[in-house]
Amino acid sequence: MGRAYQNRKESMAKTSDMKAKVYSKYGREIYVCAKAGGVDPEGNLALRSLIDRAKKDQVPSHVIEKGIEKAKGGGGEDYSPARYEGYGPGKCMAIVECLTDNPNRTFGDVRVCFTKTNSKIGTQGSVAHMFDHLAIFMFAGDDEEAILDALMEADVDVTDIENEDGKITVFAPNDEYGKARAAIVAAVPDVDFDVDEIQFIPQNTTPITDEEDLAMFEKFLDMLNDLDDVQNVYHNAEV
């Protein structure tokens, strides 16, 4: 079957590995979210959003159900959130969010990603002040005024609202996620969110134009994404 078959085989293996990592990350996050806020998605808006996002990313139902069942048991792993910050290749800023059952191991693993790519891990808050921590919702629509009115009536402190190409995007403080989501669902009962999550958004970007820095930046992201404990990586690099 020759080299073409071998290339396809390697590609399939890589895709399988990537899917396994995505499933693992979602399974862990669903477990932690259900354990913290309750296993009923109707009463745990964060869990419902997470399940919807997992389904859109084609995570199998058994992975979702397993995470919830583990949370019902009350035992199992004791994961806690950990956040690391620092400067990546090309002097860009990066925030790494993790869920870990061993903070010392996770810190060591993340630090290696920084040190092996000419980067520097910093202290808590060293770069986070250069990002906005926001709840973000994007969905189909064209009447942003009606959505803004609904959010204001729900006493949501809206940071910004955009309407472009038939999509409305709402930005709100991260601690008003639940109120904002409930207000949007009430205003648009059959809403299908394209984006429904809390993110760190950089206040400005850092262009990476040097080829060596760019290669290091890609290596930096690959190394972080290969770590099981890493859930999200935010950065302000412009490539």
N, C-alpha and C positions, 0 to 999 in steps of 0.2 A: 504493500500500500504506500510505501515510500514516505518522503519527507512531508508531503502535504498532510498525510494522515497524522504524523507525529506532531505537526504544528497544531492541528485541530485538537488532538488529544491533550496537548499542553494547555491550550486555550480553555478547553472544557474543564480541566483540572483547576485552573486559575479561577474561572468563573465559579466553580463549586466551592472553592476555598473562600471566595469573596462572599458568596451567599451564606456560608456557614458563619462567617464573622458577623454579618448583618443580623442573622437570626439570633446569634448569641447575645449581641448587644441589646436587641429588642427584648429578648427573653429576660435578661437581667433587669432592664429598666421597668418592664411591666411588673415583675415580681416586687421590686422596691416600691413602685408607685402604688400597687394594690395593697401592699403590707402597710404603707404609711397612711393611705387615705380611704381604705376600704375596697373590697373586691367587687362591689356592684358599680358598673360603669355609669349607671343612671345617677348615682349619688356621688361619684368621684369623677368630676369633669376632666381632670388631668389624665385619668386612666382611659376614659372614653376617647379623648383626643389621641392618646398614644396608640390605642388599638386601631383607630381609623387610619393613623399614619402608617402603622405596621401593615395593614391590609393593602394600602396603596403601594407599599414597597414589596408586595407579594410575599409577605411572611406567612407561612402555612398556619392554619387554624390551630394545629396541635401545639405549635410553639407558643402561641398566645395563651391557649388554655392551660398549658403546663405551668407558665409563669403565674397565672391566677391561682391554680390549684396549690402551688407551693406556698403562696401567700396565705391561703386559707388555713394551711397547716400550722402557721405561726412559727414554725421552726426553720431549719435549713440555714442557708448562708446569712450572715449579718453584714450586708453591704452598707457602706456609708459614702456620701459624696465627697469628692476631693477636687480641688481646683488649683492648677498651677499656671503661673504666668512667666513671661520672659520675652527675650528678644531673639527672633529667629534669623535665618540667613538674610543678608541684605538690610539688616537693621529693622526688619519688620517686627511688629508686635504680635504676640500670640497668647491665647488663653486655651488651656487644655482642661476639659471637664472629664472626670472619671467617676466610676462607681467601683469601690474596692472593699475587699474583706481583709486586706493587709496593707495599710497605708505606707509602711516602710518599704515594702516591695515595690509598690506602685510609684512612689517618689523616686526610688532608685532607677526604675525602668524609664520613667519620663526624663529624668536627668540625663541618662545615657543618650536619649534622642537629641537633647540639646547639645551636649558636649561633643558628640560625634559629627555634628554638622556646623561647627563654628558658631554655635548659638550660645546664649547665656540665660539660664533659668534665674528668675528673680524672686523677690519676696511677695507675699500676699499684698495685692493692691498696687504693685509696681507698674502695671500697664492697664489694669481694669478701668482706671479713671479716664482712659482715652477711648472707652467703648460705652455705648448706651445699652443697658440691659432691658430689653423690651419684649412685650408680648406682640406677636405679629400674626395677623389674619389676612389671608387673601382669598377672594371668592368672586364668582361671576356676578356682575351687577353694573348698573350705570347711574344709580341715584345715590350718590354719596351724601347728599344733604339729608335724606331720610335716615340713612345709617348714622350719621353724626347726631341727628336729633335723638335717635333711640339710645345712643351711647350717653349723651348728655343727660337724658331723662333718668338713666340708670346710675348717674353720678360717677361716670367713668372719666378720669382725667386723660382725655385723648391727647397723645403726643403729636400725631399727624394722621392724615387720611388722604389717600391718593386714588385717582380714578384714571386708569389708562388701559386702552385696548380692551374695553369691556370687563376689566377686572378692578375691583375695589380692594385696596390694601389699607388696613387699619394698624396703627402703631399705638401701643398703650404701655404704661409702666408695668414691669414684670409682675409686681405684686397685685395688679388689678386684672390679671389674666382671667380668673373665673367670672368676674362681673362683666368684663368685656365680651367674653364668649357667650354668656347667657343672654346679653342684650342683643347680640347679632342673631343668635338662633331665634329669639323672640320676634325680631323684625323680619327675618327671612327663614321661616320654619323649615323649608326643605334645602337649606344651604348646604353646599358641598365645598368644603374648604380645600383649596389648593395648598395653602400654608396655614398651619395652626400650631404654633409652638413659641417657646421663649428662646430668644437668641441674644448674643452679644453683637452689636452692630458698631463697626469702627466709626469714629467721628471724622477721621481722615485716612487716606491711604498712602502707602509707601511704594513707589514704583520699584520693581526689581528688573533691571535691564542688563546687568552683567551676567554673562553666560554661566560663569562658575557659581555665582550666587544663586542663579535660577536652578541649576542642577542640584545644589545643596538644599534649596527650598523644597524641591520635589522629593528628595531623599528624606528630608525632615518630616514631611507629611506622611510619606509611606511608612516610615519607622513608627510614628505615633499611631497611625491607623492599624498597624499590625498588632498593637498591644490590646489584649482582651479587655483590660480595665478602662481603656479610653472610650468615652461615649461621643464626645464632640470636640472639634478643634476649630477655634475661631481665630482669624488673623486679619491684618489690614494690608496684606501684600497685594500689589497690583501687578499682574504678570501678563 
